[in-house]
Amino acid sequence: MNTKNATDREERKKLKRAARKKAAPKAKRAAGVARGAQKKKVKKMAKGQRKR
């Protein structure tokens, strides 16, 4: 959805809502995928390394 040419906030909001309604529903999260607080925590890691 392109909202670059929408001038005011309300118009942008309307366009976004319409696009969300038209979009295909998102797939459910897989059973084994942890989210947010359930993710494994990283204690300490060397600088510059990816944590997950």
C-alpha positions as YAML, in Angstrom:
chain: A
units: angstrom
residues:
- id: 1
  name: MET
  ca: [0.00, 0.00, 0.00]
- id: 2
  name: ASN
  ca: [1.43, 3.32, -1.05]
- id: 3
  name: THR
  ca: [0.54, 6.25, 1.22]
- id: 4
  name: LYS
  ca: [3.16, 8.67, -0.10]
- id: 5
  name: ASN
  ca: [0.66, 10.84, -1.95]
- id: 6
  name: ALA
  ca: [-1.88, 10.94, 0.90]
- id: 7
  name: THR
  ca: [-1.73, 14.40, 2.40]
- id: 8
  name: ASP
  ca: [-3.18, 14.19, 5.89]
- id: 9
  name: ARG
  ca: [-3.03, 11.59, 8.64]
- id: 10
  name: GLU
  ca: [-6.72, 10.67, 8.49]
- id: 11
  name: GLU
  ca: [-6.55, 9.94, 4.77]
- id: 12
  name: ARG
  ca: [-3.46, 7.77, 5.26]
- id: 13
  name: LYS
  ca: [-5.24, 5.92, 8.06]
- id: 14
  name: LYS
  ca: [-8.23, 5.25, 5.82]
- id: 15
  name: LEU
  ca: [-6.01, 3.90, 3.02]
- id: 16
  name: LYS
  ca: [-4.10, 1.64, 5.40]
- id: 17
  name: ARG
  ca: [-7.28, 0.24, 6.96]
- id: 18
  name: ALA
  ca: [-8.71, -0.52, 3.53]
- id: 19
  name: ALA
  ca: [-5.50, -2.26, 2.47]
- id: 20
  name: ARG
  ca: [-5.45, -4.31, 5.68]
- id: 21
  name: LYS
  ca: [-9.03, -5.41, 5.08]
- id: 22
  name: LYS
  ca: [-8.26, -6.44, 1.50]
- id: 23
  name: ALA
  ca: [-5.03, -8.32, 2.35]
- id: 24
  name: ALA
  ca: [-5.01, -12.09, 2.73]
- id: 25
  name: PRO
  ca: [-5.13, -13.27, 6.36]
- id: 26
  name: LYS
  ca: [-1.75, -13.99, 7.92]
- id: 27
  name: ALA
  ca: [-0.81, -17.59, 8.63]
- id: 28
  name: LYS
  ca: [-0.87, -18.76, 12.23]
- id: 29
  name: ARG
  ca: [2.48, -19.03, 14.00]
- id: 30
  name: ALA
  ca: [3.92, -22.56, 13.94]
- id: 31
  name: ALA
  ca: [3.50, -24.56, 17.14]
- id: 32
  name: GLY
  ca: [7.21, -24.82, 17.97]
- id: 33
  name: VAL
  ca: [8.08, -21.15, 17.48]
- id: 34
  name: ALA
  ca: [8.66, -19.23, 20.70]
- id: 35
  name: ARG
  ca: [7.64, -15.60, 20.77]
- id: 36
  name: GLY
  ca: [8.89, -12.66, 22.82]
- id: 37
  name: ALA
  ca: [9.26, -13.58, 26.48]
- id: 38
  name: GLN
  ca: [9.32, -17.32, 25.73]
- id: 39
  name: LYS
  ca: [12.50, -17.07, 23.63]
- id: 40
  name: LYS
  ca: [15.72, -18.49, 25.00]
- id: 41
  name: LYS
  ca: [17.68, -15.72, 26.71]
- id: 42
  name: VAL
  ca: [21.30, -15.04, 25.81]
- id: 43
  name: LYS
  ca: [23.55, -14.65, 28.85]
- id: 44
  name: LYS
  ca: [26.80, -13.18, 27.46]
- id: 45
  name: MET
  ca: [28.20, -13.14, 23.99]
- id: 46
  name: ALA
  ca: [31.43, -11.89, 22.43]
- id: 47
  name: LYS
  ca: [31.18, -8.38, 20.96]
- id: 48
  name: GLY
  ca: [30.12, -8.26, 17.34]
- id: 49
  name: GLN
  ca: [28.53, -11.73, 17.32]
- id: 50
  name: ARG
  ca: [24.93, -12.42, 16.36]
- id: 51
  name: LYS
  ca: [22.97, -13.51, 19.39]
- id: 52
  name: ARG
  ca: [20.45, -15.81, 17.71]
...
